[in-house]
Amino acid sequence: MKIASWNVNSLNVRLPHLTQWLADAQPDVVALQETKLEDAKFPVDALAAAGYRTVYSGQKTYNGVALLARADSQPEFADVVTDIPGLDDPQRRILAATVGELRVVDLYVVNGKAVGDEKYAYKLDWMARVREFLAGELERHPNLVVLGDFNICPDDRDVYDPVAWGEDILCSPPERAALKAITDLGLHDSFRLFEQDAGHFSWWDYRQAAFRRNMGLRIDLILIGEALKPRVRAAAIDREPRRWERPSDHTPVTLDLDI
């Protein structure tokens, strides 16, 4: 089973990219972030034609998350959750569903804007709420996969210039501590099960020829529960879609499981 996560930065713009990548990569389950579409405008038919059933939680212009599963090999989505229990938040940033043996949680983590900004405080509070939610999910579903755009670089290996970024947004100690509090529940960064070196990124700014110069960040993650660790076969970052015309600033990250 191949699982993927991709911040498409507007599904309306990137739908041709998505359908091409689905045909090329043949993933079984895909989590999308920043769809930027109201639910009524979600391209259900186009993705069904590509061979995928969908669940989604969107809003106009901003945010938005979705899950896709191959219609020919994966069961229907079950036990769908679109909100963190107890958190009244209009922003569409979380989507959880069961797909066969797996419980999948798609996250589009708050950016935070700048350290000290009110959006930064919102990010840290949101992460704490997510941790509480995931603790319960992991207790109920050992085969847990948490994936998405985390808007946090786990450590300095995930930043093209750690000195320049310092303790700025996406790299600040409180953000990294919030992410570690989630992984400390018993979740593993699947990419780091295979690759320990620096220089592997999933996001590059559109400016300064950042992609060509590999001036990027690794902020798109696939975390897995301890029960799934023996079943992991490969984890990768697919840079190819970032080379296409009018690309998202993110590229897909993937995980292969023996399921």
N, C-alpha and C positions, 0 to 999 in steps of 0.2 A: 504494500500500500504506500502510495506517495501522497504526502500531505504538504501543502504549500501555504504561504502567506504573502500577500502583496498589497501594499498601499498604492492604489491605482491613481490617486490624485485626480479624481473626477472620472467616474465610470462612463458618463456620457461622452467624454473626449476619448477615453482609452478603451472603449468596448472593442474596436477592431484589434487592438493589441491583445486584449484579454482572450478573445476567441482564437486568434492565431496561436497564442502561447498554449492555450488549452489543447489545441490540435497537435502542437509540436511536443509538449511535455507530457501530456496524458496524465495529469494528476488525478487522484481519486477524491480528495477533499481539499478545498481551497477556502481560505479566509481572506476576505477583502476588507480594506479600510479606506476611508475618505471617498466613499462612493458619491457623496454630495448630491444625492437624489432623494426626492420624496418617494414614499413607498408606491404611490400610484404610478410613478414613472419608471419603476425598476424594470429592466429589460428581461422579464421572465421568459418571453417567447424566444428571444434571440439566444438566450443561454440554454433553453430547452432544445433548440435546434442544434446547438453545439454538443448536446448530450448530457446536460447537467440540470438537476433539480436545485432549487434555491430556497433559502430563507433569508430575510433581510430586515433591517431596522434603519430607516433613513430619515433625513431631514433636508430641507431645501438649502442648497449652497454650501453647507458645512457638514463635516463629520460623516457619519453613515458607515455601517458595517454590514457584511453579508457573508453567508456560508454557501458554498457550492459542493455538490456531491454527484459523482457519476451516476447517471440514472440506470445504466446497464449493469452495475456491479455493487452499488451501495444501497442500503435500505433507506426508507424514508427517515427524515429528521424526526426526533422525538424529544419531548420534555424541553421545549424551546423557552429560553429566558432572555428577555430584552432589557431588563433593568436590574441594577444592584438592589436587592431587597432592602427596604428601609431608606433608600436614598432617592429623594424627589429631584430628579435631574432631567431637564428636557434634552440635553445633548445625547445624541445617539452614538455611544462609544463602546458598548458591550453586547455580545450576542453569544449565547451558549446553547448547545444542542447535543443530543446523543446521536451518534452515527454508528450503528452496529455495536462493536465492542468498545468504542471510544466515546469519551465525553470530551467535547471540543469547546474551548472558550476563546472567542475572538475579541481582542482588545485593541482599541485605538486610544492610547494613553494621551492625556492632556499634554500639550507642548510646554506650557508654563510661561512663555514669553521671555521672562528675565528673572534672575534670582532677586527675590524681594518683592516682586510684583504680586498683585492680588491673585493673578492667574497661577502664579507659582504656589501660593498657599492652597489654592483650589486643587492643584495637581497633587500635592502631598497628601491632602485630605482624601482625595479620590483614590489614590494608591492604597491608603490605609483601609478604605472601605472595600476595595477590590481584594486586598489580602484576606480580610474577614470572609468575604464571599468564597474565595478560592480554598480557604481552609475547610469550609463545609463541603465544597465540591470534591475535594480530594478525599475526604473521609467517606463520602458516598460513592465516589467513582475512582478507584485506584488507577484505572487506565485513562488518566487525564492528560490532555494536551492543551496548553495555553499558548497562544501564538498571536502575533500581530505587530503593530508599530508601537514600540514601547517608549519612544522618544527619550530614551536614556541609553547612554553608552555604558555597558557594564563595567569596563575598566579601561585603562589607558591604551591597551592594545587595540581598542575599538575606535580610536580617534587618530586621524592622519597626523595631527600635530598636537600632542598633549600639552606641550608648553604653551602654545598659542591659545588653546581653549581653556587651559587652567581649570578653575572651578566655576566656569560659566554655566549657563543653562544647558541641560542635557548631560553635563559632567559633574555637577555639584555633589559634594558628599551627601547631603540629605536625599537627593534623588537616587543616588547609587545605594544608599542605605535602604530606601523604600523598596527598590528592586531586590536587594539581597534578602529583605524580610520576606518577600514572596518566594524566592528560591529556597530559603531556609525552611519552608514548609515541607520540602522534600521534592522539589522540582529541579530538573537539570537543564542547563543550556545545551541543547542537542549539538549545536555547531562545535562547541568546545569539547565534546566527546571525541572529536576527530582532528581538530585543527587548533594548535596552541599559539601559532605565530601571530604577530600583528600584521596589519595591512590588508585585512579582508573587510570590505564594507558593503552595505546594502543601500546607502543613500549618498547622493552627491548633489551639491548645489548646482543650479543651472548656470551660475555665473563663474567667471574665471577659468573656463575650460576645466572645471573641477573633475569631471569624469575622466577625461583624457589624462589628467595629471594624477588621478587616483587620490584626490583630496576629499576623502569621504568619512562617513561614520557608519558603524554597525549598530543600528537601532531597531532592526526588524529581527525578532527572535522567535524560536519555537522551543518552548519549555515542555518537558515531559515528566510524568510521575515516575517514581522509583520502579514501579511494577513494569513499566514499558522499557526501561533501560536495557535489559538483555535482548530486546527485540529490535533495537535500532541497528540499521544496516548502513546508512549513509546520511550525511547532512551536507548541504551545499548552498551556495549563493549563485544564482543564475544571472550573470551579468548581461546576457545577450539582449533582453528587451530594453535595457538602458541605452543601447546603441541605435534603436529604431528612431524614426522621425517622430517628433513631438512626443517624447517618452515621458512617463512619470519620472519624478526625481528619485523614486525608490525602484528597486528591482526585486523579483521574487526570491524568497528563501524556501528551501525544500527539506523534507525529511522522509527517508524511506524506512518503513517499519515492516517487520516480518509478521504480517497478519493476513 
